[in-house]
Amino acid sequence: MNHLQEKSPPVREIRLKAGVAHLGTPETLERDLRKGCLNQASRSFSQTSGCQFTLSLALLNTFLRAVVILHGPLGCGTCSIANIGAMKSFKRLREPGVEGLIYINTNLSESEVIGGGEGKLASAILYADEEYRPEIILVAIGCVPSLIGDDVDAVAQKLKNVISATIVPIHCAGFKSKVMATAYDDVYHGVLTKLVREKRYPDKVIYDEAQEQRRIIVNNRTVNVLNVTSMSRSDELELQRLINSLDLDVRFVVCYGSSNSLSDTLDSALNVSICGTHDDYFLEHLAEIYKIPFILDTMPIGPRNIARWLFAIADFFGKHKAAERIIEEEEAMLEEAVAPLREGFRGKKAFLAGGELRVIVTAELLSYLGLKILGVKGHHYDKFALPALEQLEESDKLVFEVATQQPFEHVNLAKKLLPDVFVGHSGGNNLTSKLGLPIFPLFSNAAGYMGYAGAFEVARRLTRILSNASFNKNLAKHCKLPFRSSWYEKDPYAYIKSDGLPIEKNNVACTHEPKVLSCQMKPKRAI
């Protein structure tokens, strides 16, 4: 799999056969994933989609003691303006006193589009180093410099001995891929090539054998947990509590990392994923190059997935019995806490939309609380959805949509289903709100969702939202959606096609032979 000799990783359409269009049920989705049909589906009409440039920035903006340079026109990356205050707060939860988000835009104009923007980029890098003295300068390369052929890597190579910061080019032009999760691969590619490196310990005249043994012991009981941009500090603390209860140490990477913390990545016995969509590129390279085993399976949201996630870690270290005891105690306390709230969920129906794995595990949590799941919508789907799909109850009856944004389909489907609550991706709930439906955010950087504490927090907040939906009902009375009534009468999947032809309902036209897909590397015991 090693792609680190290349400037950028392959897009996920090629590497993972990922797809962004599907209609049907979880059952048909699983069938088409195995056959490879999902990769061929597209739309004859598309309203909006995700951009991997902006998604890359969501991850890059978390780095500590770093400056992010947005190499492109001024409009590219303006979403970072909204992140300035939040990033300062969230960074200081991890490291008090650290600077907030600092970013620079090279502001390419028409003259740079014609003559090239390399000179302007070099000036921006020199300015960033002199003005802010960061440890890392992250250069996010947008569509325009990628189209005109700016050699950002050559600029970085020329300046690397001139400045003190480490320059990390991130090739994340939005036009490269319809699967915006390719952005994670772009960022991790830069981190792997420039920031993850084996430590060189200086030779000593007197060798301290005891200190070296202590270092080895600590490393052999340390777990790297790959955090994600959508998790909160309380999520991290909850997962840390659970792993510590197994008498293990934990380190969170890559989000909110610094040059020093990322150099510690290799000092661990095991790498653990929270989200396969987010982490597979990074983990598989660490396994192939540095021989660090990893667990890439599920997300610790909802009792069933929390237990599965924790058992996988415990089994690696031979601590299955300890995990059984911890999980039994935690599940008993969670059940006692949510029991009084279940009456409020009785008969309530939910529809979920967001990242492929997160919507499935959150659906499992809502089912545990007592809600009925009408359907789910994922931004894209690939092989990492397969283990979680098995958990969905009545999978032959649920609506399953694959779409990155596409609000015209989304609103049509939501209006037909009319759930009691819509659980959706932050920033994508505005149109659904105008239908008068109560909204529950799929994630929040300021609230807990993961682990047992997160499960109770979701139940508590969901109770409050369902008990009073007057805001959204009043919103629906005074706001109009930009779609004609004839569109709501139409099949929301009318524009999904495969190989240039419309797909028959539930993809019955798909006749490819199933393929066996594997999405988990079995971890090896650390020595």
N, C-alpha and C positions, 0 to 999 in steps of 0.2 A: 504493500500500500504506500510505501514511502514516496511522498510528493514534494519533499522539502528541497529538492534540487531545482524545482520549478519556481517561477516568480509568484504564482498563485495556485490555489488548489483547483481541481476540476469542479464544475458545477454539479449540484446534487442530481439533476436530471440524468447525468452520465454516471456519476459515482454510485448513487443509491437507487437509481431508477425511480426517483420520487415523482409524484404527480400532484396537480393542483385542481383537478376537476373530477368529481364523482357524484353519482346519484344512486340512491338505493338504501340499503340497510347495512349494519355492521357485517352481516353474513356475506353479502355480495362484495363488500369492501375487502374482506379477508380473502375471498376467492380470487378477486382481481389482483390483489397484491401478489399472491402466489403465482398467478399466471403472467404477471407483467403488463396487464392491460391498463392499469392505472397510469403508467408512465406515458401512454399514448394519448390520453384524453386531454382535451383543451376546450376552448369556447370560441364560438363564431362571433360573439360579442362580449366585451369585457368592460366593466364600468371603471373600477379602480383595482389596484393590486398593491402588494407590499414592495418596498424598495430595500435592497440589501445594504445600500449605503447608509440609510438612516438607522437600520437595525444594527449595523456595525458600530455606529456612534453610540447607541444605547449601551453597548458593552465597553467601548473605549472610554466613554465619559466616566466610568467608575474607577479608573486607575488612579492610584495615589502618586503624588509628587510627579505628575506628568502634565505635558501640554499637548493638546490635540490640535493638529493643523488640518483644516478642511481644505483640500486642494481642489478647487473648482470655482464656479461662479458664486456670487454672494448668496443667491437663493438656496443653494445646496447646503443642507445642514442647519437651516435656521431653526429647526426643531430643538437644537441644543439650547436655545434661549430659554425654553421652558424648563430645562433641566438644571439651570444654574443654582437656584436656591435649594432644590431637592438634593442635588448631588453633594452640596456642602454639608447638609444635615446628615445624609446617610453615610458619607465618608467619615464624619466626625464620630459617628456611633462606633466605627471600627478603630479609629485612631484620633483621639481628641487633639484639637489644635491644628490638624492638617488643613492645607489649602483646599478650597472648593474646586469647581470645574473651571479650567482655564483653556480657552480655545481661540484659535486664530483662523481667519478665512483668507486665502490668497486672492480672492476677488478677481478671478480671471475675466478680462474684458474681451471685446472683439479683436483687439490687436494681439492679445496673447493667444487667442484661438488660431489666428493666422500665423503668428511668429513663434509660438511655443511659450509655455509658462514655466520652464525650468528655472529661469533667472529669478522670477518672482518667488518661486518655492524656496530657492537657496537663501534669498533675503529673509523670508519668513522663518526659516530654521535658525539662521544666525541671530535674528531678533529674539526669538523665543529662548534661545540658550543664554543670551546676554541679559535679557530682562528678567527672566523667571528662574534661571538656574535649575531646571528640572532634572530628574534622574532619567526620564524617558521622554522622547518626542515621538508621538504617534502621528504618522502622516496618512490620513484617510483619503484615498484617491478616487475621485468621483468620475462621472461619465465623460465629461468634457476632456480632461487631460488623458483619459484612457483612449478616447477616439482620436485625438490629435497626435498621440504617440509620445507624450512626455516620458522621458526615461528617469523615473523617480528613484529607482535603485541606483543608477549612476550618480545622481545628485547626492544621495545618502552616502555612497561609498567615498565620494570626493570630500565630503565634509566630516566624516567620522573621526578623523584625527585632528580636526580643527576645533571641535566643540567637546564639552565634557559629557553631554547626555548621549544615551544610546538612541539612535534613530531607527524607528520601526515602520517601514512602509506597509500599508494595508491596502491590497488591491481589491476594492469592494465596489466597483462600478455597478450601478443599479441595473443596467441593461443586460448584464451577463446571464442572469438566471431569473426564471419565473418563481423559483422556490426561494423566498427571501431568507430562509434559514441557512442558505449558503453563506450568509454573512458571518455566522459563527465560525465556519471553516476558514474564511478569510482572516479573521482576527487571530484565531489559534495558529494559523500558518505563520503569521508574523511573530507571535509569541514564541513559537517553537524554534524559529530560525534565529531570533535575535536575543531572547531573554532567558530561555531555559538552557542552562549549561551546567556541566559537571563542575563541582567545586575543586579547586586545587589548594590543598592544604600545604602551607610552607614547611620546608624541611627544618627540623629542629636538631640542635646539637644534642639535647637530652630528650629522648622520646618518652612522652607521657602515656604509657600503656593503659593506665587506669582511665584517663580521660577519653582515650580512643574507644575503649570498651563501653563506657557510658554512652558515647555517641551512637555506637552500633545498637545498643539495647534500646535507646530512645527511638531510633529510626525503625526498628523492627516491630514497634508497637504503635507507630504513627500511621494514621489514615488520612489521605488527602481526599477531601470532599469537594467536588467541583460545584461551586455555587452558581446560581443563574441570576440574571439581571432582574427577574421578576420576584425574587424572594426578599424577605425583610430580615433585619437584624434579629428579630425575635424568632424567625424561622431557623436561623443559624444557631442561636443559643439553644433552641429546643433539640435540634439534631445533635449538637455537641453534648447536651445532657445525656441523650440516649446512648451515644457512643462511649462517653466517659463511664457510663454505668457498666460497660463491659470491660472496664479497666484498660481502656485504650485512649491514646491521645488523638486529637483531630486538628487538621489544618485546612482552612478554606482557601481555595484558589479557583479561578483566576480573577474573578471580579473583586474589586477593591484591593487588588494586589499592587505591589511596588516592585522595583527592580530587585531589591534584596529578597522579598518574600517569594518571588517567582524563581529565584535561583535556588531556593530551598525545596522546590517541587520534587526533585529527584531523591531527597532524603526521606523516603517513606517506604512502608512495606506493601501498601495497597492504595490504588486509586479507585474512588467510588463515584459513580455518576448519580446525579439527581434527575437528569433528563437526557435520554439517549439522543434526542433531536439536537440537543445543545452540545454534547460532549464527545461523540464517537470519534471525530477526526483527531482530537487532542489525545484521547486515551489510547487509541490504537497506535499512534506514532510513538508515544512513550513506551508502550509495550514492545513494539518492534525494535526501537533503537536502544532503549535503556533497560529492557527486560523487566519493567515494573508491571505486575499483573493488575487487572482491573475488573470491577463489577459494573456491568451496564445492563440494567434490567427494568426497573420501575421507579416511580416517583413516590416518596413517602408521604402521600396524602390519603387519608382514609385508613381505617384499622387494618383492612386486608393488605393493602400495599405497604403500610408502615411495617407490619410484621414480616412481610416478604423481604423488604429492603434490609431490615435489621438482622434477620436470620442469615442472609447472604454474607454480611460482614462477620457475624459471629462464627459461622461455619468455617470461614477462611482461617480464623485464628483458633479453631477448636473450642469455641465457647457456646455451643448450641444449648446446653443445659441452662447456662446463665441467661441466655436470651429468652428461653422459654419462661423462666421465672419472671423476668422483667416485663415481658409482653403480657403475661397473665395478670400481673398486678396493674399495669397501665390500662389495659382494656377494661378491667373491673372498675377502676376509678372513672374512666371515660363514660362507661355505661351509666354509672350512678349519676354523673353530672348532666348527661343529655336526656335522661329518662323524663324529667319534668317538662322538657321542651317538645317532646315528640308529638304531643296532642296537637300542637300548632302546625305541624307538618302533615297531619293526616289528610289524605285526599288532594294534596297540593301537587302540581305538575311543574316540571322544569325543562328548559331547553338550554343547552350550553354551547358556547362558541369560543374558539381560541386555539392555542398550540395543540398539536395532535395528541401528545401523551397527557398533557395537563387536563384536557376536557374529559378524557376517559376516566382517569383516576378520581377527578372531582365528581364525576357522575356516580362512581362507586361510593364516595362519601355521602352524597345526597341520598342515595338509595338506602344506605345504612341508617340515615336519620329518619327515613320514612317517606321521602318524596318519590313520586313516579317520574321517570325520565322519559320524555317524549322523543328526544333526539339530540344529536350532537353535530357540531360543525367544526372541522379542523382546517387550519390554514393550509396544510398540505399533508400528504401521507406517504410513508415509506415503511420499510421492514420493522422499524422500532415500535410501530403500533401493534404488531401482532400479539405479543404477550399480554398486553392490556386489553385487547379486544375480547379475549376469552372471558374476562370478568363481567362483561355487560350482560345483564339479565334480559331475557326476551329479545335477543339480538336480531331475531328474524322479523321483529315488529317495529323496531326503532327506526326513525328517519336518520339517515347519515349523509351529511353533505361535506364535500371537500371544496374549499374556496378560500383564497387569500383575499380578504375583504369582500368584494362583489356585493355591495349593499343592496342592489336591486333584487338579487336572489334571496338575500338574507331577510329582507323586510317582507317579501312575498311569503316566504316559508313561515316566518314568525306570526304573520297575520292569519295564516291557515291553521296553525297549531294552537295559537292563543294560550301559552303556558301561564301559570300563576306567577312564575318568576323567570326572568332571563338572566343567566349567568354568563357574562361576556368579558371580552378583552378590554382593558382600559383604553379609552380613546375611540372605541368602536361601538359604544352603546347609545350614541345620541339619537340615531334614527329609531331604534327600538323603543327608546323612552317616549317618543312621540306617538307610539301606538297605545300608550297608557299602561304599559307593562312594568311592574316593579323590576328594578335592576339590582343585581348583586355582582360586584366586581370579581372576575376570575382570579385576580391576584392583586396584591398591593404591597408596595415597599414599606408601608407603615403599619401593617397588620399581619398577624400570624395565620398560616394555612397548613403548615407542615407539622408532622408529629402529632402526638396526642393532645398537646396543648392547642395546636393549630386547629384540630378537629373540633374541639369545644368552642374555640373562638369563632369558627365558621357558623356553628349551630347558634351561638348567642347572637351574632350579628344578623343572621338570616331570619331569626325570630323577630327581631325589631323591624326589619324591612317588610316582612310579610304582614305584620300587624297593622301597618299604616302605609297604604299605597296612594294616598290622596294627591301627593305632588305629581306623580306620573299621570294620574287620571285627569287632573286639571290641565297638565301640559297637552294632553291629547285633544282637549276641548278647544285649545287656542292655537295649536300649531298644525300646519299641514305638511304632509310628506310630498316629495316632488315626483310622485308616480301617478299615472292615470289609473282610474278604477279598472280599466280593461286589463292592465298588467296583473292585478291581483286575481283576476279570473283565469289567467294563463298558468301553465305549468312552470314553476320556478326554474326547472332544469331544462327549459326549451332550447337553450343555446349551448348546452354541453354536447360535444361531438368527439369522435375518435377517428383518426386517419382521414379527416375531412368530411366524415359522414355523421349525422346525428346518431347518438347511442340509443338503442331501444331501452325501454324502462327496465330498471334493475340490471342493465348491462347484459341481458340475455343473449345479445348478439356476439359477445366475446367467446371465442372458441379456442384460445391458446391453451396449451397443456400446462398444468401447474408446475411451478418450480419450488424446490426446497430452499427456504431462506433461513439463515442463521443470524441471530442478532446479539449473541452473548458469548464473550470469550470466557471460558472456564478459568477462574483464577488459580494460580499455583501457590503453594505455601511458601512464605518467605523463609530464607535460610538464615 
